[in-house]
Amino acid sequence: MQPERQKRMIGYFIEEATTHLDTIEQGLVNLSNSIDKYSIVNDLLFAAHSLAGGAAMIGLDSISSICSNLKSCFQPLQLESSVKFDLKLKKMFMQAFYGIKELVYHLNQSAELSDAKAIKVMSEIEITLAQIRDYIDGMGKRTLQKDPPTFLTDETLSMFDDFFMNG
């Protein structure tokens, strides 16, 4: 793809991704207090699916894969009544969400995801998603080996808020 066209496509993806990330954030915030969990989980599934598809369309396979994995982590919330969206699960989902948000922010800043920081964030998101799957599979019957990775600083979160809320 021509560089100018690629840059434009990435811009469209970032614009769309921002909307889907907002949907995911609101869904995760509201899920534990909502009466209509099914509708919220549907929104989460759609947003993760759309992020994965949009990323795949422009060749961002790493983001596409991570968002597909996120979607697969959301599915048990809809399909299995035994899965409870407790505080620990919420924290892990939020950790994965903020990692994806960081990748989109990084992509917006540099138009690529090839540097070491992006690779580190992607790796940590995958660890968090694996922990979510493990936690859902055991649903509290076994403890996780370690807490979800913390790769986001207060400064990074503040940058996200500024970028996504004001930009």
C-alpha positions in Angstrom: 0.0 0.0 0.0 1.3 3.5 -0.8 2.6 5.4 2.2 0.1 8.2 2.0 -2.8 5.8 1.6 -1.5 3.7 4.5 -1.2 6.8 6.7 -4.8 7.8 5.8 -6.1 4.2 6.5 -4.3 4.2 9.9 -6.0 7.6 10.7 -9.4 6.1 9.9 -8.6 3.1 12.0 -7.6 5.3 15.0 -10.8 7.3 14.6 -12.9 4.1 14.6 -10.8 2.5 17.3 -11.4 5.4 19.7 -15.1 4.9 19.4 -14.8 1.1 20.1 -12.4 1.7 22.9 -14.9 4.1 24.5 -17.6 1.4 24.2 -15.3 -1.2 25.8 -14.3 1.2 28.7 -18.0 2.1 29.4 -19.0 -1.5 29.2 -16.3 -2.6 31.7 -17.2 0.2 34.0 -20.9 -0.5 33.9 -21.0 -4.3 33.7 -21.0 -5.1 37.4 -23.8 -2.7 38.2 -26.1 -3.3 35.2 -29.3 -5.2 35.1 -28.9 -5.8 31.4 -25.5 -7.6 31.4 -26.4 -9.4 28.2 -26.6 -6.2 26.2 -23.4 -4.8 27.6 -21.5 -8.0 26.8 -22.9 -7.9 23.3 -21.5 -4.3 23.0 -18.2 -5.5 24.3 -18.1 -8.4 21.8 -19.0 -6.1 18.9 -16.4 -3.5 19.8 -13.6 -6.1 20.2 -14.6 -7.8 17.0 -14.7 -4.5 15.1 -11.3 -3.5 16.5 -9.8 -6.8 15.4 -11.4 -6.5 11.9 -10.3 -2.9 11.4 -6.7 -3.7 12.5 -6.6 -6.8 10.2 -7.8 -4.7 7.2 -4.8 -2.4 7.4 -2.3 -5.1 8.3 -2.0 -4.5 12.0 -2.0 -8.2 12.7 -0.7 -7.8 16.3 -3.5 -5.6 17.3 -6.0 -7.7 15.4 -4.8 -10.8 17.3 -4.9 -9.2 20.7 -8.5 -7.8 20.0 -9.6 -11.3 18.8 -8.2 -12.7 22.0 -10.0 -10.0 24.1 -13.3 -11.0 22.3 -12.8 -14.6 23.2 -12.3 -13.6 26.8 -15.6 -11.6 26.7 -17.6 -14.6 25.3 -17.8 -16.6 28.6 -19.4 -13.6 30.3 -22.3 -14.0 27.9 -22.5 -17.8 27.5 -21.8 -19.0 31.0 -24.0 -18.0 34.0 -21.4 -19.3 36.4 -18.9 -16.6 35.3 -19.2 -13.6 37.7 -17.8 -10.3 36.8 -16.0 -9.7 40.1 -13.5 -7.0 41.0 -10.5 -9.1 40.2 -11.8 -9.9 36.7 -12.7 -6.3 36.1 -9.2 -5.2 37.0 -7.7 -7.7 34.6 -10.0 -6.7 31.8 -9.2 -3.0 32.5 -5.5 -3.8 32.4 -5.9 -5.4 29.0 -8.1 -2.6 27.8 -5.6 0.1 28.8 -2.8 -1.9 27.1 -4.8 -1.9 23.8 -5.6 1.8 24.3 -1.8 2.4 24.8 -1.1 0.6 21.5 -3.6 2.8 19.6 -2.1 5.9 21.2 1.3 4.7 20.2 0.2 4.0 16.7 -1.3 7.5 16.5 2.0 9.0 17.6 4.3 7.0 15.3 2.1 5.3 12.7 3.8 2.0 13.4 4.1 -0.6 16.1 7.6 -1.9 15.6 9.5 -0.5 18.5 10.5 -2.3 21.7 7.9 -0.5 23.9 5.0 -1.6 21.7 6.3 -5.2 21.6 6.6 -5.1 25.4 3.0 -3.8 25.8 1.7 -6.4 23.4 3.4 -9.2 25.3 2.0 -7.9 28.6 -1.5 -7.7 27.2 -1.2 -11.4 26.1 -0.1 -12.3 29.6 -3.1 -10.5 31.1 -5.5 -12.1 28.6 -4.1 -15.6 29.5 -4.7 -14.8 33.1 -8.2 -13.7 32.4 -8.9 -17.0 30.6 -7.3 -18.9 33.5 -9.3 -17.0 36.0 -12.6 -17.5 34.1 -11.8 -21.2 33.7 -11.2 -21.6 37.4 -13.5 -18.8 38.5 -11.8 -18.4 41.8 -11.1 -22.1 42.5 -7.4 -21.6 42.0 -5.3 -18.6 42.5 -3.3 -17.0 39.8 0.5 -17.3 40.0 0.9 -13.5 39.8 -1.0 -10.3 39.5 -1.6 -8.8 36.1 1.4 -6.9 34.8 1.4 -3.2 35.5 3.0 -1.4 32.6 1.0 1.8 32.7 2.1 4.6 34.8 0.0 7.5 36.1 1.7 9.7 33.5 0.7 7.3 30.7 -2.9 7.1 31.9 -3.0 10.9 32.1 -1.7 11.1 28.5 -4.5 8.7 27.4 -7.1 10.7 29.1 -5.9 13.9 27.4 -5.7 12.2 24.0 -8.9 10.3 24.1 -11.0 12.8 26.0 -9.8 16.0 24.3 -8.7 14.9 20.9 
